[in-house]
Amino acid sequence: MTVRRIYVFFVIEVGTRHVHVLGITQYPDGAWTAQQARNLLMNMGERVSQFRFLIRDRAGQFTEVFDTVLAGAGIEVVQIPPRSPRANCYAERWIRSARAECTDRLLIYNERHLRSVLGEYSGHYNRHRPHQSRQQRPPDQDDHISAPTDLTVQRRKILGGVINEYYQAA
């Protein structure tokens, strides 16, 4: 077994911090990224009209076809300036979180394993993980819910115990 680099295509909704892991491959090219853009539009359905911009880096995998697919849905594609990772800070922060909390603690065997791990992690990230910018609410929780304080606290292991989620048992 040799060490291989695996690429992950993901999109973050900046307003809610909701992460969509769209694709995983060892060989990203223009056709693959264009297909991921089509998949994103299909997954969003009617919600796609809520988005005006997609901010992306300047990687060679993003071709004119990728930009055209999104432009057809009314989404303007904006490239970050060269050598300015702060312009794409939300994506950089999610990468850092995913690595520190998840992938750096596991031995990933292949694309299928990584897809499974990131699927479980993104579910945790979207439904349970608190975010400072959202007043400690997860991306998929819109309202302020006040839970009773007299309930017992339970623990749920995620990714075999790499991550723990705590919740109040009903």
URFENMO-V338491 format. One record per pair of residues at least 6 apart in sequence whose ideal C-beta (glycine too) atoms are under 6 Angstrom apart, sorted by the first residue. I is the first residue (numbers start at 1). J is the second residue. Records with the same first field share a line. If there is no record, write none. Layout:
I=J / J
This chain:
4=26
6=26 / 111 / 114
7=25 / 28
8=24
9=22 / 23 / 36
10=19 / 21
11=20 / 40
12=19 / 90 / 94
14=90
16=139
17=131 / 139
18=126 / 139
19=94 / 122 / 125
21=118 / 122
22=36 / 39 / 40
23=36
24=111 / 114 / 115
25=32
28=61
30=63
33=61 / 62 / 66
34=65 / 66 / 69
37=66 / 69 / 70
38=69
41=48 / 73
48=73
51=75
53=76 / 78
54=70 / 75 / 77
55=78
56=62
57=80 / 88
58=79
67=77
70=77
80=87 / 88
81=87
85=92
102=121
105=162
108=114
120=159
124=158 / 163
126=139 / 140
127=138 / 140
128=138 / 165
129=138
130=136
147=168
151=168 / 169
152=169
153=166 / 168
154=167 / 169
155=164 / 166
156=165
158=165
